[in-house]
Amino acid sequence: MSLRIVVCVKYVPDATGDRKFADDLTVDREDVDGLLSELDEYAVEQALQIAEEADDAEVTVLTVGPEDARDALRKALSMGADKAVHVDDESIHGSDVMATSLVLAKAIEKTGYDLVIAGMASTDGTMGVLPAILAERLGVPQVTLLSEVKVEDGKVTGRRDGDTASEQLEAFLPAVVSVTDQSGEARYPSFKGIMAAKKKPVEELELDDLDIDEDEVGLEGSWTAVDSADERPARTAGTIVKDEGEGGKQLAEYLASQKFI
Ligand SMILES: Cc1cc2nc3c(=O)[nH]c(=O)nc-3n(C[C@H](O)[C@H](O)[C@H](O)COP(=O)(O)OP(=O)(O)OC[C@H]3O[C@@H](n4cnc5c(N)ncnc54)[C@H](O)[C@@H]3O)c2cc1C
């Protein structure tokens, strides 16, 4: 039977561009350029390598995000994923990690899966908790933060590198794993891959398709809320200390005046 792999990929605001909050204190995702979260490229790469090793496998990439999030799916498809699922619904706007994980879990159940692969964290929210919450919602084991991952004999195995030890972990499928940026360079899409991606299926889903009520998601359905957000003040010009014999003293005085020492 085919190994069904679902990869969660997030469309995030481009960190090199201007990022801002919208009036409702949510991150402005409409008026800024976005892209596939770089850390999720590692998840796509691991899914493709596992699929290449398996006799028969299918890789589905899944995102919850606005219309433009399709770009993230296209990139993953051009890397080699087989198909994509895009959950886009006005009511999802403002969803926190609890609501987002609910939508992802329902979409994963609807798609069907043996293995879910996520990144170690998104490059915008950077909570790094979504894979664990997802596993809990799906009622399956989680093996997170893997630097190496393999699927064999109905089990997923992997290595998690900590500060003091490396652990070898395993779980029976179905399971959720997340992979780190040490798991292996993500491939670049080839020209052939980019052309092929244009013909690959992208399924569009709304809340109704997933049996989720509007009040379970969005700002209303979220467990957390942003009370206020202030823009960081612009950087001021630095202080230049010119060493004319007294440089060290001046430096120490400056650091003391700023209460660094
Ligand atoms: C349109 C939109 C509006 C949002 N508004 C808010 C808001 O107002 N307030 C708020 O708190 N949160 C909001 N979120 C949710 C938030 O951005 C995160 O998606 C969610 O809280 C998960 O947190 P994280 O990104 O830190 O996840 P992490 O735990 O850091 O992510 C780990 C991994 O989970 C997967 N993942 C995470 N998010 C997604 C996703 N959307 N689709 C597919 N895979 C994913 C990726 O594989 C990622 O590498 C919004 C999201 C979207 C798409």
PDBQT file of the ligand as one rigid body, heavy atoms in Angstrom, charges set to zero:
ROOT
HETATM    1  C1  LIG A 301      -3.778  34.147   7.332  1.00  0.00    +0.000 C 
HETATM    2  C2  LIG A 301      -3.243  33.853   8.710  1.00  0.00    +0.000 A 
HETATM    3  C3  LIG A 301      -3.526  34.728   9.757  1.00  0.00    +0.000 A 
HETATM    4  C4  LIG A 301      -3.057  34.464  11.042  1.00  0.00    +0.000 A 
HETATM    5  N1  LIG A 301      -3.314  35.324  12.038  1.00  0.00    +0.000 NA
HETATM    6  C5  LIG A 301      -2.835  35.087  13.288  1.00  0.00    +0.000 A 
HETATM    7  C6  LIG A 301      -3.068  35.964  14.371  1.00  0.00    +0.000 A 
HETATM    8  O1  LIG A 301      -3.709  36.986  14.205  1.00  0.00    +0.000 OA
HETATM    9  N2  LIG A 301      -2.608  35.650  15.608  1.00  0.00    +0.000 N 
HETATM   10  C7  LIG A 301      -1.899  34.503  15.817  1.00  0.00    +0.000 A 
HETATM   11  O2  LIG A 301      -1.488  34.225  16.957  1.00  0.00    +0.000 OA
HETATM   12  N3  LIG A 301      -1.632  33.663  14.816  1.00  0.00    +0.000 NA
HETATM   13  C8  LIG A 301      -2.083  33.918  13.554  1.00  0.00    +0.000 A 
HETATM   14  N4  LIG A 301      -1.851  33.040  12.537  1.00  0.00    +0.000 N 
HETATM   15  C9  LIG A 301      -1.293  31.757  12.855  1.00  0.00    +0.000 C 
HETATM   16  C10 LIG A 301       0.162  31.760  13.007  1.00  0.00    +0.000 C 
HETATM   17  O3  LIG A 301       0.774  32.521  12.022  1.00  0.00    +0.000 OA
HETATM   18  C11 LIG A 301       0.720  30.380  12.968  1.00  0.00    +0.000 C 
HETATM   19  O4  LIG A 301       0.392  29.699  11.778  1.00  0.00    +0.000 OA
HETATM   20  C12 LIG A 301       0.326  29.487  14.073  1.00  0.00    +0.000 C 
HETATM   21  O5  LIG A 301       0.137  30.193  15.247  1.00  0.00    +0.000 OA
HETATM   22  C13 LIG A 301       1.443  28.475  14.243  1.00  0.00    +0.000 C 
HETATM   23  O6  LIG A 301       2.497  29.103  14.891  1.00  0.00    +0.000 OA
HETATM   24  P1  LIG A 301       3.944  29.122  14.283  1.00  0.00    +0.000 P 
HETATM   25  O7  LIG A 301       3.946  29.637  12.914  1.00  0.00    +0.000 OA
HETATM   26  O8  LIG A 301       4.797  29.793  15.288  1.00  0.00    +0.000 OA
HETATM   27  O9  LIG A 301       4.191  27.565  14.216  1.00  0.00    +0.000 OA
HETATM   28  P2  LIG A 301       5.462  26.651  14.552  1.00  0.00    +0.000 P 
HETATM   29  O10 LIG A 301       5.055  25.808  15.661  1.00  0.00    +0.000 OA
HETATM   30  O11 LIG A 301       6.678  27.544  14.676  1.00  0.00    +0.000 OA
HETATM   31  O12 LIG A 301       5.508  25.911  13.172  1.00  0.00    +0.000 OA
HETATM   32  C14 LIG A 301       6.081  24.610  13.075  1.00  0.00    +0.000 C 
HETATM   33  C15 LIG A 301       5.686  24.014  11.768  1.00  0.00    +0.000 C 
HETATM   34  O13 LIG A 301       4.279  23.877  11.683  1.00  0.00    +0.000 OA
HETATM   35  C16 LIG A 301       3.858  24.013  10.329  1.00  0.00    +0.000 C 
HETATM   36  N5  LIG A 301       2.952  25.162  10.179  1.00  0.00    +0.000 N 
HETATM   37  C17 LIG A 301       2.779  26.241  10.996  1.00  0.00    +0.000 A 
HETATM   38  N6  LIG A 301       1.801  27.051  10.523  1.00  0.00    +0.000 NA
HETATM   39  C18 LIG A 301       1.346  26.472   9.380  1.00  0.00    +0.000 A 
HETATM   40  C19 LIG A 301       0.348  26.831   8.434  1.00  0.00    +0.000 A 
HETATM   41  N7  LIG A 301      -0.387  27.952   8.547  1.00  0.00    +0.000 N 
HETATM   42  N8  LIG A 301       0.141  25.999   7.373  1.00  0.00    +0.000 NA
HETATM   43  C20 LIG A 301       0.871  24.848   7.234  1.00  0.00    +0.000 A 
HETATM   44  N9  LIG A 301       1.824  24.471   8.105  1.00  0.00    +0.000 NA
HETATM   45  C21 LIG A 301       2.058  25.266   9.151  1.00  0.00    +0.000 A 
HETATM   46  C22 LIG A 301       5.138  24.211   9.513  1.00  0.00    +0.000 C 
HETATM   47  O14 LIG A 301       5.603  22.962   9.093  1.00  0.00    +0.000 OA
HETATM   48  C23 LIG A 301       6.075  24.815  10.541  1.00  0.00    +0.000 C 
HETATM   49  O15 LIG A 301       7.428  24.648  10.228  1.00  0.00    +0.000 OA
HETATM   50  C24 LIG A 301      -2.296  33.297  11.260  1.00  0.00    +0.000 A 
HETATM   51  C25 LIG A 301      -1.991  32.426  10.206  1.00  0.00    +0.000 A 
HETATM   52  C26 LIG A 301      -2.444  32.694   8.944  1.00  0.00    +0.000 A 
HETATM   53  C27 LIG A 301      -2.064  31.734   7.841  1.00  0.00    +0.000 C 
ENDROOT
TORSDOF 0
